[in-house]
Each structure stands twice: as structure tokens, then as C-alpha cells.
Amino acid sequence: MKIVVNQKNFKKALGVVEKVVAKNTTLPILSNILFKTENGRLRLSATNLEIGINYIIGAKIEEVGQVAVPARIISDFTGNISDEKITLTVKNNVLSINSEHYKTQILGFDAKDFPIIPKIKSKPLAAIPVKALKNSLMSVIESVALSEARPELAGIFVSFDNDRVVFASTDSFRLTEKQFDFKNAAKQSFIIPRNTVLELARIAGELDGDVIVNLGDNQISFSNDDFEMVSRLVDGAYPDYRKVIPDRFVSKVLINKNELEKNIRLAGLFSSNISDVKIQCAESKTSITAKNSDKGEIETGIVSTLKNQPFEISLNYHYILDGLKIMDTEEVVLEYTGQGSPLVLRPSNNRKDLVYLIMPLRK
């Protein structure tokens, strides 16, 4: 193999694929990135057997070929050179890299030992705008369960309906649902693993246009002309979380998001070992208090507008901050749904596309 590539494009491609390279693995080949010439371009591939990524860049192909190269070495080397063009030459599984100021050799592996990344050949399920996809994934990622005790909760539930796509996640302590309008003929639902969501959201920031979604046997792929990610899906049925979302409220508060976020953060400094803060909503003021026998106590007040009766509720302040972070309006709505029932956060302006629930703390 002998090719010439642009250093910036090559560096970007390495940055996309290297994050899924397996670390501390019993299979050394998984610590490598596969380089392969394909249809007049260069394909970079990496996999950890859970997620596989292919990324294609333009190249001047003088001689076709393929080789697997240790990801850490090739990435660190490329990231520290600035020559515009790089020549890659492979002979006997040794990758030679030449540029204007550098000449190096990296010992590689036989490409035949690199695992095959599956290709899903079914009819595409949908073409989703990449910005809408990333925004939806980032809105619900914080509520995904970190424990694998219930595998179905360690992923994001995605449902394609006739006229919308719904994303949901819960760890039993809080729940997030995000949706957007989307005309789609096929009804389908599945659970994407948390690590896949994190990688997809990261890579989506580098992409434009639409992402094609394909479903296979317990697998899913996201792709465009230059990129493809293939991942396993989570087995099991997602719980009927819609039953948990209250359809009515006892009281409702309209409050400035930034002020609430700042005051919750301050109160968190004085929370106890269960990270609790108390929110007390009165007619025109919301008070936030916290008390810690080792640190002290705090009380803050924010101007707000209350509908119906005053109320108070104790919550984990980390969960409140996570919910506020995904609200994209200047003001937010807090809905109190009764003692022992979840507090509901929504964007203002009667928007229905995003809802975040937090279970109260019991002392």
C-alpha cells in the first residue's frame, strides 16, 4: 500500500475512530486501527466488539493495500506533526510515514486478523437530521442507569412512531423524555447502549446533514457517505415509563432557569451526605435551603410565580442541575404532583417536547 493523505483530514479521522479502540484487551488486534484502500479512498476502522466504526477520507492512492496499526502510536504521532501532506507506505506489515520534516516506521499487524465489522443490509429505517439526533441524545443521556443490574435501563429507549421520534431514559430516580416531529412510515422501537450513545453524540458534532439509521438482528447502524457506526442493541423490553409521567399537577411554578441553577448549586455546598436540598415555593418567592451539621446551612430566595397552593419538596441537587442543564428556555416550569410523587421540570411556553422527572427524597 502506498497513499498520500492530507494531515488534517487524517488526524480528524483518527480522532473519530480511536475512541472505540479496545483498551486492556486480551485480543491485541483490538488495540489497532485498520487502514484499507477502498474505491480510491482510505478507510479507517476500529472496534471493541461492541461498537465498530468506519471512517473514509480522500487520498491519492498509488498502491492499494491494508494494515492494522496500534492506535495510540499512530494517533499520538499524527497529532504532533503539522506537515500538510503525509505519505503512508506499507511493506511486510510495517507502516512507513513520510512527510516534509518527518520519517518514521510503525510495526503493524496483518489486516486479516482484524475483526470484520458487520454490515447491516436491511432497508434504512430513517434519515434523521444529525443536529436533532445529537440534541435528543444529549437531552436524555444523564438519566441512563450506570449499573448493569437492569440492562434495559443502561441504555436509551428510542421509539419511531408515525409522526415523531421519542427518546427516553431512566435510572429509577429520575426520568427524561425528549421527542421531535418526524414523518416515518415504519413503527419501531429499540434500546441503544449508553456507551454507543456517548460515542454517537461525540461524533455527531463532526457531521452535517442527515444520518441514516439501519436496523439488523440485534444491531443498529448510523451512517452517512463518509462514516458508519455499528453497535449491538440492548436485549430486553423497556419498562412502560409513560405510566410514571403525571398527567396533572397540584401546583406549578414559573421561575428563571439561570437563577434557579445558581441557587441550587450554592445550596448544594451545604447539602448532607444524600445531596439533599429543600425547595419551598410560595406565592411570589421560591426558597432553597440546605443544612449540614459539619458545614453549616444556607437559605436563598428567587422571585417566581406560583399557581395553586404553596408546597415544599426535598430533592437530590445533582439531579435538579442535570435537569436544568437540558432546558433551553430562559424560564422553566416546576410541577408539583403531590407528596411522595415526582417533581416535573419542563421548558416554558407550554412546550411538550421535553419532560424531566425527579423522585423526591424521603427522610
N, C-alpha and C positions, 0 to 999 in steps of 0.2 A: 504494500500500500504506500502511495505517495500522494499527498494532497497539500494544498496551501489554503489557509483559513485566515479570516480577519480576527485579530486578537480579542477585540471587544465582544464580538459575536460568540467566539469560542468560550470566553470567560463567562458570559451570561448563560450559555448552555450548560456549562459545568455547574454553575450555581443552582440551576433548576434541578438537575438530576442528582447531584451529590447528596442532597439531604435525605434521600431514601436509601442510600447505601447502608447495608447492614454493618453494625459495629459489634465487636467481641463475638463474632460468629464462629461456629465450628466448621463452617464452609468458607475457606479463604477466598474463593472466587466471588463471593457476595460482597467483598470489600472493594471490588473493582467496578470500573465503568467500561462498558463495551463500546468501542468505536468501530463503525462499519460504514463503508461507502454504499450508497443506495440511490439509484436513479439520478446520478450526477450530483448528489449532495452527501453530507456526512450525518449519520445518525448516532446519537449518544444514548445509551441505555443503562439503567440501573434498577436494581430490585432488591428487596429484603424478603421476598417470597410472600409478603402480604400486599405490598404495593409495588407496581412496576411503572417506570416512566420512560418514554421515548421522546427525544427532542431532536429536531432536524434543523441543520443550518446549511447555508450555501457554502460551497467550497470549490476550488479548482482541482478537479480530480485528474491526476497524471497517471495513477496506477491504482486499481481497485484492491480492496483487501479488508481485513478486520483484525482486531486485537483487543484483549482485556487488560486494562491498566489500573494499578492501585489509585483509588480516588483521591486520597489525601495528598499524595505526592504530586499528581498532575494538577490538582486544584491549587495547591499552595504555590507551585512553580508558576503557573499561568497568572495567578493573581499578583505576582511580584515582578512581572515584566511589562513593559509598555510599548514594545516594538509593534508596529501596525500589522505586520503580516508574520505568520508562523508557518513553517513547513514541517509537516509530520510525515515521517518515513518509518515503515515497519519492515523488519527483516528478522526472521527466526524469533518472533515474539518479543523483540526489543524495539521500543519506540524511540526514535531519534527525533529531537525537536530542535530545529534550527531557526534562528531569526537574525536580525542585523547585528545584535550585540551578544547573543547567547547561543550556546551549543550544549545540548545535554542528551543523555540516554537514560531511559527508564525501563527496567526489566518488567515485562508484561507476562501474561498468561495466554494459553491457547484459547481462542474465542469459542471453540467447540465445547469447552467446559462451562460456558456461561449459560445459566438457565434461560429457557425460552419464555418470553413474556407473552401471555395468551392474547389472541386477537379475537374480539367479540364480533361475530359476523351477522348478528341479527339486524333487523331493520331498526334505524335510530328511533329512540323513544321521543326525543325532543331536541330542539336547538334553543338554548337559554342564553339571553344576554349575559355576558361574563360579569358585568358590574352588579346586576341584580342577583346573580348566583353568589358572588363573594359577600355582598351586603347581607344576604339571608343567612349564609353560613356563619358569618361573624356575629350575627344577632343572637344565635341560639347556642353557640359553642360553649359558653360559660356554664350552662345548666346541664351539660352532659356529665353523667356519673364517671368518676375517675376509677372506681372499683369495678372489677370484672365479676363480682359476686352475682350480679344480674346482667349478663352480657348484652341483652337487648337495650338496657339503659346506658351502656357505654358507647352509644352512637347516636346519630341524628336521624330521626324519623322523617322521611320525605314522602309526600303523597301528591301524585298528579291527579287532579280531578278534571272535569270538563272545561272549567274556565279559570282555574287557579292552580298554583303550586303552594303547598303548605310544608313548612319546616318546623319541627318541634323537638324539644329535648327536656328531660327532667332527671334529677338525681334524687327525687322524693322529697327534697327540702325546698326546691323552687322549680318552676316550670316556665319555659319560654315557647311562644308560638309566633312565627313570622310567616306572612303569606304575601303573594303578589298575583295580580291578574295575569292569566296566561291561557290562551286558547290551545287546547290539546285534545286530540281525538281519543287517545288511549288513557284508560284509568289504570294507575299502577302505584304501588307503594313498596318501600324498602327501607332498610336501616344501614346507614353508612358509618363505618367505624370512626372513632374520634381522631385517630392519627391520620386517616385519609382526609378527613375534613380539614385538619390543620395544614396539611401539605397542599391540598387543592386551593384553599384560601390564599396561601402564600404565593403559589404560582399564578393564581388568577390576577394578581396585581401586575404581572408581566404581560398579560394577554389583552387583546382587543377583540371586539366583535362578539360572535356567538360561540358557545361551547356545545358540541354535540354530545348527547347522553345516550349511551347504548347499554342495554341490559342483557346479560347472559345467564348461564346456570350458576347462581350464587355469586355472580361477578358483575361489576359495573365499570364502564369506561367513560372518560371525559376527554374530548379531543377537538382540535382544530387542524388546520393544514400543516402546522409545524410541531404540534405537541400532542401527546397521548398519555393519559394516566389510566392504569388498570388496577382495580382493587377488588378484594373479596368483599362480600356483604356480610352483615351480622345475621346469623341464624336466629329464628325465634319470632314470636309475634310481639309487636309493641303494645303496651297497655292502652286501654281506651282513655287517654288523658283528657279528652274533651269533657268527661264527666266531672273532672276536678275544677274546671273553669266556671266560676259562678255566673249565673245569668242575671243576677240582680245584686244590688248593693244596699247596705244600710245607710252609709254616709259617704260623701265624696268631697275631696279637697283638690283645689286647683292651686299649684304652687310653682314658683320659679325653680327650674331644674338646677341651675348652677349654684344658687343659694342653698338649696337643699343638699346638694352633693358636698359643698364646702362644710356645712354644719354637721352633716353625718360623719364626715372624715374627722372633724375636730372631736366630736363625741366619742368616736372610736378609740381615741387616745386614752380614754378613761373607762373603757369597757372592761368587763370581767373576763375570766378565762373562757367564757362561752360567747365572747364577742357581742354581747347584747347592748343595745341602746333602746331607749323608750321614746316613742313618738306620741305626743299628745296634741290633738287637733281641736282647737276651739273655734269660735265664730270667725275671727279675723286674724288668728295667730296660730302657728304651729310651733310647739316647743319640743326640743330634743334634749334628753337628759341621759347621763351615764354616770355610774358610780363604781369606784374600785377601792377597796379597803387599803390597798398598797400604794395607790397613785393619787387618789383624790376624786373629785367629781366635777361635773360641768352641766350647765344649762344654757341653751341658746334659743333664740326666738326668730321666727321668719314670718313675714306678712303672708297671709294665704286667704283663700276664700272657701268657706265650708258650706256644704249643702246638707241639710238634715242635722242630726244630733252630734254633739262632741263625742270623741272616742279616744282611747289610748291603746297602744299595742307595742309589744316588745319584739324586736327582730334582730337577727344577725346582721351587723352593719356591713360586712363584706358582701352579703347577698344584695343589700339595698344598692350599694355602689355599683355592683355588676349590672343591676337592672337599669340604673340611671345612665350608665355608660352607653347603652344601646338606644336610648331615647334621643331622637334627633329634632325635638321641638324645644322652643325656649321655655315653655311651661309643661309640666307633667300633671297627670291626674292620679291621685291615690284613691282607691276604692276600698272602703272598709266593709267587709261582708259578714261581720258578726264575730263574737268571741270564739276563739279556737279555730276560726276559718281563715283562709289565706288573705293577705293584703294584695291587691291587684294594682299594678302600675301600667299606665297606658300613655301614649302621646296625647297631647292636647288636640283640639279641633275635631273631636269625635272620630278620630281615625280608628279603623278596625283592623289594620294590617299587622299590628304588633301588640302582644299582651305578655306581661311578666308577672308571675305569681310567687309570693314568698310565704311559707308557713311560719306562723308566729312561734316564739319561744315560750315554753311553759316553765315557770319557776316553782 
